[in-house]
C-alpha cells in the first residue's frame, strides 16, 4: 500500500509501479531553504493551489530554477491544515483527469512551510510576520475565492469582524478578518524597511488585483487614521512601485474531490484518499482531481524580482492584455457557453455538463454562440487564438466525463452574469455599423430559456429547484401571471425583465431583441417538451 508521507515516498519503486510520479529533488533540503530564504508565500491552501499553483512551483524546483518552495499561509479554514496538510506531510497527489479516462498522477511536494495566520496559533502568526518582514520575499499569491476579498455585506456596511479589526489595529494577535491579516503582515514589511512586494491574486474574477488592493488599503487607511499604524503605511500600500497588485486571469476546472477518483486510487494501492468536509464547508482530500488544460496570465508588475514562472507556462504581459484575455474568456469563448448549457441543462433534466455535450442540439447552440455570434466581437488578446481556445473548450474540456461539473452549479447567480456573458456582445452589435443585431439568434434563445427557467418548472412542467440567485424572487414576481401551457398568459410580463439594463447591460427593447426573446419564451411554455422542441427546431435552422 502507498501512504502519502515523506517516509513512504522514499520507496520510489512502489510509486513508479503504481504509475505515480514522485519528485526527484531533495524535499528536506528544499524545505530548509524555504525557511531560511522565503521567496514566495501563498495565501489559500485549497484545491486550486494544490492542483495548479503548487504544481507550477514544483516544475521550477525540479528544473533547478527555484531552490526554495512555497510558504503556505492560511487565514481562514485551519482544519485544512490540521486534517490535510499535517497528516500528509504537506504533500498532495495531483490527479489530472483526461477525456480518454487516463489519470495522470503526480505527488506534489513544493510546499516548504505551512503557517496558520490565526490568533489561536501565536507562534505561527509570529513566524508569518517574520517571513513578511524578510527583504527577499518577492511575491504573495492568493487563491481564496472571490468572497475572501469581501469586507462589506450586501448592504454596503462593513462586516462586524472588519469593524473590530479597524479599531484594534495590527498589534498583538492576528486580526479576525483575512484581509486584515494580510494588511497586518504588510505592515510588518513596511516597518522592516518598506521593502517592495507583489501581491498577486490568482482568483477567478475580473480585475482581481484591484479588489485585493481595495480591501487591504481600507485597513491601512483606517489604521493610519486612528494611529494604530505609522503615517506612511497607507502611502506604502498605495505605491505600485512598492506594493503592486497585478491583475491575473486563471482558468482550470478543479472540482471537489470525487469518490470515483478515490476508488480508482484505492485500487492502485494508494490508501490516502479520505474525503474531508471541514466545519467551514471546505471539500478537500489528500488528492486533488482536476482537468489537464490550464491557463494563468499575470500582469508583469514585480519590483523585487519573481519566480521564473514563464518557464512553467505562465504568461506575463501588460495589464491591458490580461484584461483582453479575461474578456475573451468570459464574454465569448467559455462563460457564455457554460451559461447556455446551465439553463438548458436544468430545464432538460441534465445533471452533468459532460452528458450535455452528447446532445446535438446543445452542441449546435454553443458552437453558434462562440463561433458565429461571439467571434465577430471577440476581445483578441493576441497571446491566444480565440478560435483555438473555443475549440479546446468544446472539443476537450466540456465533454470530459471525468470532470464532475453540473449545470445546477453553473446556473448559480445567472442574473449577475448576463451583462458580461451576453450583454457585452449585444452592445457591440448595436454599436457597430458592420453588424446586424437582428442576426443574433442563439443569444436571444438562451435569454428566453433563462426566463423560462425562472418559472421553476422543468420541460415536463414539474417543479424544479432553482439555483441560488439574488434576484430570483424579484424576477419570479414579474412572471407571476404566466401559466404553463398558455402562451397567451405572457402578456407584458417579460417587459420589466427584458428592459432592465441592470440585468443585460442594455435595454433589449431598444436593442431590437425583445420580440425575438418573447417569441422563443412563448414557444417554450406551450406545454410538456416544448423546451426540447424549440431547442431542436431553432438550432437545426441556425447556420454554423
GIVENKA-V800027 format. One record per backbone hydrogen bond with DSSP energy under -1.0 kcal/mol. CO is the residue of the C=O (numbers start at 1). NH is the residue of the N-H. E is the energy in kcal/mol with one decimal. If there is no record, write none. Layout:
# GIVENKA-V800027
co->(CO;CO)
nh->(NH;NH)
e->(E;E)
This chain:
# GIVENKA-V800027
co->(2;3;5;7;8;10;11;12;13;14;15;16;21;26;27;28;29;30;31;32;33;39;39;40;41;42;43;46;47;48;48;49;52;53;54;55;56;57;58;59;60;60;61;70;70;71;72;73;74;76;77;78;79;80;80;81;85;86;88;92;93;94;95;96;98;102;104;105;106;108;110;113;115;116;118;121;122;123;124;125;126;127;128;129;131;134;138;139;140;141;142;145;146;147;151;153;157;159;160;161;162;163;164;165;177;178;179;180;181;182;183;184;185;186;187;188;189;190;197;198;200;203;207;208;209;210;211;212;213;214;215;216;217;218;219;220;221;222;223;223;230;232;233;234;239;239;242;244;247;249;251;253;258;259;260;261;262;263;264;265;266;269;271;276;278;282;284;286;288;290;295;296;297;298;299;307;308;309;309;310;315;317;318;319;320;321;322;323;324;325;326;327;328;328;329;329;334;335;336;337;338;339;340;341;342;343;344;345;347;352;353;355;356;359;360;361;362;363;364;365;366;367;368;368;369;370;374;375;385;386;387;388;389;390;391;392;392;393;400;403;405;406;407;409;411;413;414;414;417;418;418;422;423;424;425;426;427;428;432;436;437;441;442;443;444;445;446;447;448;449;450;452;453;456;458;459;462;468;469;471;472;473;474;477;479;483;486;487;490;492;494;495;497;498;500;501;507;508;508;513;514;515;516;517;518;519;520;523;525;527;529;530;531;532;533;534;535;536;537)
nh->(271;5;9;10;11;12;15;16;17;18;20;19;107;30;31;32;33;34;35;36;37;138;139;71;141;73;143;50;51;52;53;54;56;57;58;59;60;61;62;63;65;66;64;112;113;42;115;44;117;78;80;82;83;84;85;86;90;89;91;108;288;106;290;104;101;98;96;21;94;92;70;72;74;118;121;125;126;127;128;129;130;131;132;133;134;137;198;41;200;43;202;148;149;150;159;156;153;163;164;165;166;167;168;169;181;182;183;184;185;186;187;188;189;190;191;192;194;193;244;140;142;205;211;212;213;214;215;216;217;218;219;220;221;222;223;224;225;226;228;229;233;236;237;238;242;243;197;199;299;297;295;291;262;263;264;265;266;267;268;270;269;2;273;284;281;278;276;93;95;97;251;315;249;317;301;309;311;312;314;313;298;300;322;323;324;325;326;327;328;329;330;331;332;333;334;335;338;339;340;341;342;343;344;345;346;347;348;350;459;356;357;358;359;363;364;365;366;367;368;369;370;371;372;373;374;375;377;378;389;390;391;392;393;394;395;396;397;398;403;405;353;410;411;412;414;416;417;418;421;422;423;426;427;428;429;430;431;432;435;439;440;445;446;447;448;449;450;451;452;453;454;455;456;464;461;529;458;413;472;475;476;477;478;480;482;486;489;490;493;495;498;499;500;508;504;505;511;513;514;517;518;519;520;521;522;523;524;526;485;530;533;534;535;536;537;538;539;540;541)
e->(-2.5;-1.8;-1.9;-1.0;-1.6;-1.8;-1.1;-2.5;-2.4;-1.1;-2.5;-1.6;-2.9;-2.2;-2.3;-2.1;-2.2;-2.2;-2.0;-2.1;-3.3;-2.2;-1.6;-2.7;-2.5;-3.3;-2.2;-2.2;-2.8;-1.1;-1.3;-3.4;-1.8;-1.8;-2.2;-2.2;-1.6;-2.3;-2.9;-1.6;-2.4;-1.1;-1.2;-2.4;-1.2;-3.0;-2.7;-1.1;-2.5;-1.0;-1.3;-2.1;-2.7;-1.4;-1.6;-3.1;-3.1;-1.3;-2.1;-3.6;-2.8;-2.0;-2.5;-2.5;-2.2;-2.7;-2.8;-2.4;-3.1;-1.6;-2.5;-2.9;-2.8;-2.0;-2.1;-2.3;-2.3;-1.9;-2.4;-1.9;-1.7;-2.2;-2.2;-1.4;-1.0;-1.6;-1.7;-2.6;-3.2;-3.1;-2.5;-1.6;-1.8;-1.1;-2.1;-1.9;-2.6;-2.1;-2.2;-2.1;-2.4;-1.9;-2.4;-1.7;-2.0;-1.9;-2.3;-2.5;-2.1;-2.1;-1.9;-1.5;-1.4;-2.5;-2.6;-1.4;-1.2;-1.4;-2.0;-2.8;-1.9;-1.8;-1.4;-2.1;-2.4;-2.8;-2.0;-2.5;-2.9;-1.2;-1.0;-1.9;-2.9;-1.9;-2.9;-2.1;-2.0;-2.2;-1.6;-1.3;-1.8;-2.0;-2.3;-1.9;-1.9;-2.9;-2.7;-3.1;-2.8;-2.5;-1.8;-2.1;-1.9;-2.3;-2.1;-2.5;-2.3;-2.0;-1.0;-2.5;-1.4;-3.7;-1.8;-2.6;-2.0;-2.2;-3.1;-2.0;-3.3;-3.3;-2.4;-2.5;-2.5;-2.1;-1.8;-2.5;-2.0;-1.7;-1.9;-1.4;-3.1;-3.0;-1.8;-2.3;-1.9;-2.6;-2.4;-2.5;-2.7;-2.0;-2.8;-2.4;-1.0;-3.0;-1.9;-1.8;-2.2;-2.4;-1.9;-2.1;-2.0;-2.3;-1.9;-2.1;-2.4;-1.9;-2.3;-2.5;-2.4;-1.5;-1.2;-1.6;-2.3;-2.3;-2.4;-2.1;-2.5;-2.1;-2.0;-2.3;-2.4;-2.4;-1.1;-2.7;-1.6;-1.1;-1.6;-1.0;-2.1;-2.5;-2.2;-2.0;-2.1;-3.1;-2.7;-2.4;-2.3;-3.0;-1.5;-2.4;-2.2;-1.7;-2.0;-1.3;-1.3;-1.3;-1.3;-1.6;-2.7;-2.3;-2.5;-2.3;-2.5;-2.0;-2.1;-1.9;-2.0;-2.1;-1.5;-2.3;-1.5;-1.5;-2.2;-2.3;-2.4;-2.2;-2.4;-2.1;-2.5;-2.5;-1.6;-1.4;-2.3;-2.5;-2.0;-3.2;-2.9;-3.1;-1.6;-2.6;-2.4;-1.4;-1.1;-1.5;-1.5;-2.2;-1.9;-1.5;-2.8;-1.2;-3.0;-1.9;-1.5;-2.5;-2.1;-2.0;-2.0;-2.2;-1.5;-2.3;-2.9;-2.4;-2.2;-2.6;-2.4;-1.8;-2.1;-1.2;-3.3;-1.8;-2.3;-2.4;-2.8;-2.7;-2.4;-2.7;-2.2;-1.8;-1.2)
